[in-house]
Amino acid sequence: MKDLCERYSVQLEWDSVSQVVTLSSGEQKVRALVGSDVVLIGPDKITLNGTIRRTRDAIFVPQDFEAKVFK
């Protein structure tokens, strides 16, 4: 996910307590819960083809994340 954020100039915030990733670009906010296949883009709910995963220091998203979120 870090590479995608750099490519699209999007700020990434990670809340280790709630396990929520927030992506911000201007006034647009995208929220995703690690372990879930749902992404909230403002009031809209997008379902991904797989779950968002986390390792010790990285967050991994399914292949369709870029096409559905950064359209």
N, C-alpha and C positions, 0 to 999 in steps of 0.2 A: 504494500500500500504506500510505503514511503516514496517509492519511485514514481508512482502515479501522481502523488501530491506534488512532487517536484516538477514533473512534466507539465502539469496543469496550473502551477503556481497556486496551490490550495494549502491552507493552513490545517494541520492535523493536531487535534487535542486528544489525549488519551486519559481516561479516568479509570485508574486501576481498581478502585473500589466497586464502581458500578459495572465495569467491563464495557463501557460505552466509548466508541470512537466518534468524534465530531469533526467533520470537515467543514471548513468555512472559506467562502470566496465572496467578498463583498457582503451583501445581505443574505445570500443563499447559505443555508445550513443543511448538512446531511448528517444523519445520526444512524449508527449501526451498533448492534449488540454482538459482541464476540460470542460465537456458538449459535447464532441465529442466521437464517437465510433471508431476513427482512431488513430493508433499508428504508428509513424515513427521509424523504426529500421534501422539506416543508411539511405540508399536511398530507402529502401523497405517500402511499405505501408501495414499495417495489419489492417483488419477490425474486430472489436470485436462484440460480441452478444448484447452488451448494451453500454451505455455511461459511461464515467468516471465522478464521482460526487465528490463534496467537501462539507463538513460541516465546521463549524467554525475552527476546528483544525485537520481535518483528510481528507484524499483523499481515496475514495472507487472506486474499479475497478470491472468490471463484472467477473463472474466466469471463463470465458475462458482466461482472461488476463495472468494468470500464465503459462498455457500450451502454449500459443502462443508467449509470450515474453521471458519467461525463459526456452525455450526448449533445 
